[in-house]
Amino acid sequence: MKTFCCSVCGQPVYFENSRCTHCGATLGFLPDLMRLAAVVEGDDGLWLEPVENPKPLVKAEPRAYNKCGNYARHEVCNWMVPADTGEDLCAACRPNQVIPNLARPGNLDRWFRIERGKRRLAYSLLRLGLPMPSKSEDPKGGLGFAFLSSCDAPPGETVMTGHAGGLITINLDEADPAHRERMRLDMDEKYRTLLGHFRHEIGHYYWDLLIRDGERLDGFRAGFGDERADYGDALDVHYSKGPPVDWQDNYISSYAASHPWEDWAETWAHYLHIVDTLETTAHFGVAIERQMPDGSVQRADPDYDPYSVADFQALIEDWLPLTFALNSINRSMGNTDLYPFVLSQPVIDKLHFVHRVICASRCTQG
């Protein structure tokens, strides 16, 4: 994730901000330009970047925008929609199929938290050049989201976070930090976040799109195993007997050891963790140094773009010392490790496969 600042006063702002905390300017993320900018509403109801903003290098008429419908009506989004598209919802919100029941107290706040995580996911997908058609655009192969509460489920049915046929369902209870922490402890997980859910479940969607339908099954099976193994039986074994005792030698998480599909989704999510975090550190000017075998110190280039870098090894060589530093900082504060994972060589090889698939997809998309 890049760092952003208010384009009127220069105040640093978060990706999620809808208003500058210093000058009060209205902020909106412009997905066509991939930046968070101050915007002002004109007499015609359209939004433009104010004239005080830095002049573009190439002179052009400023593009007019509308607020995303979920921004204008519910304040759960901060993205803008180019007015000439005629769309009501932004690229991040268009895939929504089911939103929470807003008549229930607290659901608007839970939806806000869910959308905050989903927009970070959408940012990553746009940066990676991955296709993300909505179900309305492609009913069969498109992407959809459903945010459901167990309170609104039919009697006797539970709402499970998961993926099926392009539809990603998120249990609304996951937006409650206390509930999510209880689930993390009950399931003996090292990491459980809303953003992590989105990155994992979207991995299943892209398995269908890029592996199954992308004629990459042989390469996938060579690294992850045969996905034709019965999925239900595999999960039953995982939950009844637990993962293999040596799972850390080959998998990024214990859940990844349950079935090749889950191994792929966990590895995919981890790849998104890596590139997004490295972009953030690069934008903050964090220097990553590596001690070389000859005793010299090699410093990474702080200006490189992890979303477009072709050298996978550079990602890993920067990631490992960064995570060691982050964990050390957390321990200095008396907290648990920020990054509670170990990257064995088989896991790195799987991450490399994900990297190659994404790079190939980007080239295909142009």
URQUIGI-V179804 format. One record per backbone hydrogen bond with DSSP energy under -1.0 kcal/mol. CO is the residue of the C=O (numbers start at 1). NH is the residue of the N-H. Records with the same first field share a line. If there is no record, write none. Layout:
CO->NH, NH
This chain:
4->13
6->10
11->6
14->17
18->27
20->24
25->20
26->39
28->37
29->80
30->33, 34, 35
35->30
37->28
40->48
42->45
46->42
47->65
48->40
50->53
64->83
65->47
66->81
68->71, 72
69->73
70->76
78->29
79->68
81->66
82->85
83->86
88->69
90->94
93->96
95->145
98->147
101->104
104->107
106->110
107->111
108->112
109->113
110->114
111->115
112->116
113->117
114->118
115->119
116->120
117->121
118->122
119->123
120->124
121->125
122->126
123->127
124->128
125->130
133->143
134->138
138->142
143->135
144->168
145->97, 98
146->170
148->172
149->152
154->157
162->169
164->167
166->144
167->164
168->146
169->162
170->148
171->174
172->175
173->176
176->180
177->181
178->182
179->183
180->184
181->185
182->186
183->187
184->189
185->188
193->197
194->198
195->199
196->200
197->201
198->202
201->205
202->206
203->207
204->208
205->209
206->210
207->211, 212
208->213
211->216
216->220
217->221
218->222
219->223
220->224
221->225
226->229
230->234
231->235
232->236
233->237
234->238
235->239
236->240
237->241
238->242
244->247
246->249
247->250, 251
255->258
259->263
260->264
261->265
262->266
263->267
264->268
265->269
266->270
267->271
268->272
269->273
270->274
271->275
272->276
273->277
274->278
275->279
276->280
277->281
278->282
279->283
280->284
281->286
282->285
288->300
290->298
292->295
296->292
298->290
301->304
305->308, 309
310->312
311->315
312->316
313->317
314->318
315->319
316->320
318->322
319->323
320->324
321->325
322->326
323->327
324->328
325->329
326->330
327->331
328->332
329->333
330->335
331->334
344->348
345->349
346->350
347->351
348->352
349->353
350->354
351->355
352->356
353->357
354->358
355->359
356->360
357->361
358->362
359->363
360->364
361->365
